[in-house]
Amino acid sequence: MFTLDESEQVTHWYNVVADLPTPPPPPLHPGTREPVGPDDLGPLFPIELIMQEVTTERYVEIPDPVREVYRQYRPSPLFRARRWEQRLGTPARIYYKYEGVSPAGSHKTNTAVPQVYYNSLHGITRLTTETGAGQWGTALSYAAALFDVQCEVWQVGASFDTKPQRRTLIEVFGGTVHRSPSRLTESGKAFPEDHSGSLGIAISEAVEVAAQAEDTKYALGSVLNHVLLHQTVIGEETLRQLAKAGESAVDLVVGCAGGGSNFAGLAFPFLREKLAGTQDPRILAVEPSSCPTLTRGEYRYDFGDTAGLTPLMKMYTLGHDFVPSPIHAGGLRYHGMAPLVSHAVHEGLIDATALDQTECFEAGLEFARTQGIVAAPESSHALAQARREALAARDSGEEKVIVIGLSGHGLLELGAYDAFLGGRLEDDPLSDADLASALAGVPEV
Ligand SMILES: Cc1ncc(COP(=O)(O)O)c(C=O)c1O
């Protein structure tokens, strides 16, 4: 395990926009279709987050109260997966950066804390949000408790039904949970009550409620630039920890991508090094074959939510009313992808691939049985791809250095592992017909 001393703590988030060869296309107002300005975002976000959304500064200082909470679980450990390497018989050196040590059990706490902190500076008393796997809702609920803010969560129906313990954990931290689609919003009422839901619908519900109350704002757990910015503590720490491990050149950086935040958090500091010419890693995002946004979606302007309440973002999308099949990696069931990740993929700086969930659970089991960590179903996508690469290195005899983003633990997702162990888990890759009909709903811009 490679840790960092107090004096080596990360003090700044890294903003990849400063180093990208071409600027990412701006978000557009859903009504006027003109680039959105700070005033358009004011009803939803505090000014600090709006400024972080648009900044071109390379580094943003992490405020002291946020660093104080980070110190509870950061730096998160970087491990070398020696027993897994042996099991695979690979000459590759596999490292994994483990975000499961945070209070919520995933990387989501890294952005929940600053988001709540900035809102608390403006007297905001309530935050609304969506949650897919339940990890983000948990993280926001915990952060809200620290800064004395109420937290109201719309949890995607499919995960609300299958993960009651996530709901309980959100409530333990003081948050309130609604099954989405709920009867509390117009966006929710547009769907039958027993609908399995989607992140797009849950976002519409949370945005709708926040936009109507002065003392309430909205918090998003992924996708937006400021969220990705906060997650870069992951990659910054990893670079320092790898240096301690004696590694100066990484061959592969791999992470799972739902909305893109944990992946970007690990990958963007490596992308900085790549663009500066100090390292040349392949940077690879892994998504589920049933929600293959980067690999089969189209790069165009689309809404971030189902009801069309958010700005239009240029991103890879499967269509904002796409409802992915209820796979167990709930956090990867999002129709779009962070505009910054999308842009980097479109520019050829980052690659993407899609995997079936059974292969991911298979890798998750092997990892648990060698490293002792039960990975979140989302994170197991990164493990499965790393496994493929490690086996290819075994066959070619190459001593590759692989770095995995292990975004969270799966101790509250044991139902999913149980389904896999019991042979009840199926793959459901997106069909061409479903893809075509979902893309038909993307607006012409
Ligand atoms: C453990 C874990 N990993 C990954 C994700 C995917 O989100 P993102 O792509 O924003 O990291 C989630 C989302 O809920 C998650 O809980």
The ligand as an SDF file (V2000), in Angstrom:
LIG
                    3D

 16 16  0  0  0  0  0  0  0  0999 V2000
  -18.9990    3.1530   -7.1560 C   0  0  0  0  0  0  0  0  0  0  0  0
  -19.4000    3.9310   -8.3620 C   0  0  0  0  0  0  0  0  0  0  0  0
  -18.5670    3.9600   -9.4100 N   0  0  0  0  0  0  0  0  0  0  0  0
  -18.8820    4.6370  -10.5260 C   0  0  0  0  0  0  0  0  0  0  0  0
  -20.0740    5.3180  -10.6460 C   0  0  0  0  0  0  0  0  0  0  0  0
  -20.3710    6.0150  -11.9400 C   0  0  0  0  0  0  0  0  0  0  0  0
  -20.3930    7.3960  -11.8240 O   0  0  0  0  0  0  0  0  0  0  0  0
  -19.2490    8.2840  -12.4620 P   0  0  0  0  0  0  0  0  0  0  0  0
  -19.1030    7.8420  -13.8840 O   0  0  0  0  0  0  0  0  0  0  0  0
  -19.7220    9.6660  -12.3190 O   0  0  0  0  0  0  0  0  0  0  0  0
  -18.0130    8.0280  -11.6720 O   0  0  0  0  0  0  0  0  0  0  0  0
  -20.9700    5.3280   -9.5760 C   0  0  0  0  0  0  0  0  0  0  0  0
  -22.2370    6.0700   -9.6790 C   0  0  0  0  0  0  0  0  0  0  0  0
  -23.0950    6.0020   -8.8920 O   0  0  0  0  0  0  0  0  0  0  0  0
  -20.6150    4.6170   -8.4110 C   0  0  0  0  0  0  0  0  0  0  0  0
  -21.4460    4.5860   -7.3680 O   0  0  0  0  0  0  0  0  0  0  0  0
  1  2  1  0
  2  3  1  0
  2 15  2  0
  3  4  2  0
  4  5  1  0
  5  6  1  0
  5 12  2  0
  6  7  1  0
  7  8  1  0
  8  9  2  0
  8 10  1  0
  8 11  1  0
 12 13  1  0
 12 15  1  0
 13 14  2  0
 15 16  1  0
M  END
$$$$
